[in-house]
Amino acid sequence: MVGEVTHATVPALHEQAATLELAGDLELDLTGVERIDSSALALLLSLARRARRSGGKLRILHAPTGLVSLAELSGVRSLLALTPG
């Protein structure tokens, strides 16, 4: 992912994610993400849930500090495999 992952871009990302066939583990590299908000957190939780249902796991690489903080404040940090970037 690159650019902004916010309420303005997440609907399109949800549509793209819906077309993914999840089988096994999925890694998302957020190195290029410049801005992120709570709607991105909801998207990532949805992807993590789908990955678990298919027997895999979502790994989020280079997670921005703001995302990690938001996940901790929201009490969902343990539901996401976040590697801070």
Residue pairs with C-beta under 8 A, 6 or more apart in sequence:
1 13
1 28
1 29
1 30
1 32
1 33
2 32
2 33
2 34
3 9
3 32
3 33
3 34
3 35
4 33
4 34
4 35
4 36
5 13
5 30
5 33
5 35
5 36
5 37
5 39
5 40
5 43
6 35
6 36
6 37
6 39
6 40
7 37
7 39
10 39
10 40
10 42
10 43
13 43
14 43
14 46
17 43
17 46
17 47
17 50
20 26
22 50
22 51
22 53
22 54
22 56
23 54
23 55
23 56
24 54
24 55
24 56
25 51
25 56
25 57
25 58
25 59
26 47
26 51
26 56
26 57
26 58
26 59
27 58
27 59
27 60
27 61
28 44
28 47
28 58
28 59
28 60
28 61
29 61
29 62
30 36
30 60
30 61
30 62
30 63
30 64
30 67
30 85
31 61
31 62
31 85
33 64
36 64
36 66
36 67
36 70
37 70
38 70
38 74
40 67
41 67
41 70
41 71
41 74
41 76
44 58
44 60
44 67
44 80
45 76
45 79
45 80
47 58
48 57
48 58
48 79
48 80
48 81
51 57
51 58
52 58
57 81
58 80
58 81
59 81
59 83
60 67
60 80
60 81
60 82
60 83
61 83
61 85
62 83
62 84
62 85
63 82
63 83
63 84
63 85
64 85
65 84
67 82
68 77
68 82
68 84
71 77
71 80
71 82
